[in-house]
Amino acid sequence: MNNQELQRLTEKWSLQYFNRPFTHRIFFNPRLRTTGGRYHLNDGHIDINPLMYTEFDISNLKRVVLHELCHYHLHQTGRDYHHRSKDFRTLLAQVGGSRYAPVTSKARPPKRHLFYQCQGCGVVIARQRHFNTHRYVCRRCGHHFKLIKDVS
């Protein structure tokens, strides 16, 4: 699917689900990684993550486009377009758009967690980076730490 086909589908879905025309541009943006799409307030265009179509199917792409069209039409009519607003949630439920985009292969991996335990008082701390256990001590009792678990 190319940008022209996406534009035609979006214009069709806008008339079908919202009874309003989509008069701006929509296109695939390969720089999007963790989000399904993005509506730009300043000029009204919409970016869509191409992985919503290539890794999933047309129905998933449709749900993501409907989500962005909810932002678009609410903003164009002067109503509250934020995710938290009641207008947005009710309109999204009416048209059948997705609340969240599915996780893609380009999403960032989960952060690493390192667990250290104090040799004196037994308190456990979680960190994302290693630290020198011979140099730093527990602030409660003054004893050294020991690495007990590395969860990647």
Backbone torsions as a table, in degrees:
resi	resn	phi	psi	omega
1	MET	NA	136.9	178.3
2	ASN	-110.4	-178.5	-175.4
3	ASN	-67.3	-32.6	179.2
4	GLN	-66.7	-42.3	178.1
5	GLU	-65.1	-39.7	177.3
6	LEU	-62.8	-40.7	178.6
7	GLN	-62.0	-45.9	-179.9
8	ARG	-63.4	-44.3	179.0
9	LEU	-62.6	-42.0	-178.9
10	THR	-65.1	-42.4	177.6
11	GLU	-62.8	-39.2	178.5
12	LYS	-66.1	-46.8	-179.2
13	TRP	-66.4	-33.9	179.1
14	SER	-63.8	-44.5	177.9
15	LEU	-69.4	-37.5	-176.5
16	GLN	-69.7	-44.3	-173.1
17	TYR	-97.7	-26.5	-174.9
18	PHE	-115.1	-10.6	-176.3
19	ASN	55.5	32.4	178.8
20	ARG	-140.1	144.8	-179.7
21	PRO	-78.1	149.4	172.0
22	PHE	-98.0	109.8	-171.6
23	THR	-103.9	4.0	-179.2
24	HIS	-107.6	-168.5	-176.7
25	ARG	-102.4	147.6	172.1
26	ILE	-133.7	138.2	179.2
27	PHE	-155.3	163.4	177.8
28	PHE	-78.0	136.0	177.9
29	ASN	-123.0	104.1	-176.3
30	PRO	-70.1	-8.7	178.5
31	ARG	-79.2	-14.4	177.2
32	LEU	-70.6	132.5	-176.8
33	ARG	-115.9	-51.0	-172.0
34	THR	-105.4	-8.2	-177.6
35	THR	-110.8	153.9	179.5
36	GLY	-79.3	-35.6	-179.9
37	GLY	-166.8	174.0	-178.0
38	ARG	-148.8	129.1	174.7
39	TYR	-99.0	128.3	-178.4
40	HIS	-97.6	119.2	-176.6
41	LEU	-68.2	-35.2	-172.2
42	ASN	-68.4	-39.5	-179.2
43	ASP	-124.9	-2.4	171.9
44	GLY	84.2	3.8	179.8
45	HIS	-84.9	163.7	-177.0
46	ILE	-124.6	133.8	172.0
47	ASP	-103.2	139.7	177.3
48	ILE	-123.6	136.8	175.6
49	ASN	-70.2	121.7	-178.4
50	PRO	-64.5	-20.0	178.5
51	LEU	-68.5	-19.5	177.3
52	MET	-65.7	-23.6	177.4
53	TYR	-100.3	-42.7	-174.2
54	THR	-75.3	-36.6	-179.7
55	GLU	-88.6	-19.3	-178.7
56	PHE	-121.4	-140.5	-177.6
57	ASP	-132.0	-178.0	-177.0
58	ILE	-66.5	-30.9	-180.0
59	SER	-68.3	-36.0	176.1
60	ASN	-67.2	-42.8	177.2
61	LEU	-59.8	-40.1	-180.0
62	LYS	-63.2	-43.1	178.9
63	ARG	-63.4	-39.5	178.8
64	VAL	-68.1	-42.9	178.8
65	VAL	-64.3	-40.3	177.7
66	LEU	-63.3	-36.7	176.0
67	HIS	-59.5	-48.6	-179.1
68	GLU	-68.9	-32.8	176.4
69	LEU	-67.3	-30.1	174.1
70	CYS	-62.5	-45.5	175.1
71	HIS	-58.4	-46.6	-175.9
72	TYR	-59.7	-54.9	-174.2
73	HIS	-69.9	-34.7	176.2
74	LEU	-65.7	-41.7	179.7
75	HIS	-67.1	-41.0	-179.1
76	GLN	-66.3	-29.6	179.7
77	THR	-92.9	2.1	175.8
78	GLY	82.4	16.7	178.7
79	ARG	-99.4	171.3	-177.5
80	ASP	-72.1	120.7	-173.6
81	TYR	-105.5	3.2	-177.2
82	HIS	-72.9	157.1	-179.9
83	HIS	-58.8	-34.3	-174.3
84	ARG	-80.3	-11.3	-173.4
85	SER	-77.1	150.2	179.5
86	LYS	-67.3	-38.5	177.6
87	ASP	-57.0	-46.0	-178.0
88	PHE	-65.0	-46.4	-177.0
89	ARG	-64.9	-39.8	179.9
90	THR	-70.1	-41.3	178.0
91	LEU	-64.4	-40.3	178.9
92	LEU	-63.1	-39.6	178.4
93	ALA	-69.0	-36.0	179.7
94	GLN	-64.7	-42.2	-175.9
95	VAL	-89.5	-13.6	177.7
96	GLY	83.4	28.2	176.5
97	GLY	-77.8	162.5	-179.4
98	SER	-86.2	140.6	178.7
99	ARG	-75.0	-38.4	-179.4
100	TYR	-130.2	146.0	176.2
101	ALA	-81.3	146.4	178.4
102	PRO	-69.3	157.9	-178.7
103	VAL	-74.9	130.7	-178.6
104	THR	-100.6	174.6	179.4
105	SER	-72.6	-20.3	-179.0
106	LYS	-87.7	-3.3	-179.6
107	ALA	-64.2	151.4	-179.0
108	ARG	-66.7	141.8	177.7
109	PRO	-68.9	156.3	179.1
110	PRO	-62.0	150.3	-177.8
111	LYS	-69.7	150.3	-179.8
112	ARG	-80.4	141.6	178.3
113	HIS	-124.6	130.4	176.6
114	LEU	-114.5	132.8	-179.7
115	PHE	-112.8	127.1	178.5
116	TYR	-116.9	142.4	178.3
117	GLN	-121.6	136.3	177.9
118	CYS	-71.9	136.8	-179.4
119	GLN	-76.8	-16.3	-179.1
120	GLY	-94.6	-66.4	-174.5
121	CYS	-92.6	-13.3	175.9
122	GLY	84.6	6.7	179.6
123	VAL	-67.1	141.4	-179.7
124	VAL	-109.3	131.9	177.1
125	ILE	-120.3	148.6	178.2
126	ALA	-109.1	135.2	-179.8
127	ARG	-134.8	162.6	174.3
128	GLN	-105.0	-13.6	179.1
129	ARG	-128.0	151.8	176.4
130	HIS	-68.9	154.9	169.6
131	PHE	-140.2	160.9	-176.2
132	ASN	-74.7	109.8	-176.1
133	THR	-74.7	-15.9	177.4
134	HIS	-85.0	-22.9	-176.7
135	ARG	-92.1	-41.7	-175.1
136	TYR	-97.9	145.2	-177.4
137	VAL	-126.0	166.6	179.5
138	CYS	-68.9	136.4	-179.5
139	ARG	-75.9	-17.3	-179.4
140	ARG	-82.5	-46.7	-172.7
141	CYS	-122.9	-13.5	177.3
142	GLY	88.6	4.7	178.5
143	HIS	-87.6	166.4	-178.8
144	HIS	-84.2	161.8	179.1
145	PHE	-96.9	162.3	175.8
146	LYS	-135.9	133.9	177.4
147	LEU	-71.4	121.2	-178.1
148	ILE	-108.3	-26.9	-177.9
149	LYS	-153.9	135.8	177.0
150	ASP	-119.4	103.3	-178.7
151	VAL	-103.1	113.0	-179.1
152	SER	-102.3	NA	NA
